[in-house]
């Protein structure tokens, strides 16, 4: 399994814990409220924060190729050649799970050809992926802003892209205006009640706010329409567990065991079963 795949699996399992570092938001009640931490620190620009953090270490097998591509990127005589080098570099960094660096090079490519919507979308999605893994507050804010800037540009050309709208929504959830993100997710589900990303994220946010019964309802809808969503199946079991519905939790954890052979997921499932 590639390093990037291992990282994604690991983060999927520990995400329930990580959620509690986000602002607490009531997502499914009529009376909504948010608790937001305010800071008086002056933040750096997104470009500064991302450019300072993108030089991560590659494995030896990719280091030589990356060094050559970086020189090609810096010295290419045409914009198109610079963009081509940046795209390959982004792919190398993503393969190794170095999402900051992948986002940096997609960003550079999109800056070079600002009217290219393909590059804007890829830069936005790469920024979102790096945002999803970021822990440093300044980096989270910078990557969230990059995500919104690029994906909103694509949405202006194609408002039907609900997949991009859900990503934008999630960047607001960890911002000073979390309810804007919740509102956007609700809009997505109004347009498409079976939307996989919308149902998943609303379920996750309900868990984060301690609304486990509501979370279970969201994940029940999710796995009804998207039964192969392993994270949704796992979080449904966790929601039952936290709601003290022990029989449902046990049955759901047992169902998850039949859906995957991944040792990390199975280990986490077993830890819950041992507590039932």
Secondary structure as GFF3:
##gff-version 3
##sequence-region A 1 276
A	DSSP	alpha_helix	3	18	.	.	.	ID=ss1
A	DSSP	three_ten_helix	19	21	.	.	.	ID=ss2
A	DSSP	alpha_helix	46	53	.	.	.	ID=ss3
A	DSSP	alpha_helix	60	75	.	.	.	ID=ss4
A	DSSP	alpha_helix	79	95	.	.	.	ID=ss5
A	DSSP	alpha_helix	99	112	.	.	.	ID=ss6
A	DSSP	alpha_helix	117	133	.	.	.	ID=ss7
A	DSSP	alpha_helix	137	157	.	.	.	ID=ss8
A	DSSP	alpha_helix	162	173	.	.	.	ID=ss9
A	DSSP	alpha_helix	178	191	.	.	.	ID=ss10
A	DSSP	alpha_helix	196	208	.	.	.	ID=ss11
A	DSSP	alpha_helix	212	225	.	.	.	ID=ss12
A	DSSP	alpha_helix	230	242	.	.	.	ID=ss13
A	DSSP	alpha_helix	246	259	.	.	.	ID=ss14
A	DSSP	alpha_helix	263	273	.	.	.	ID=ss15
###
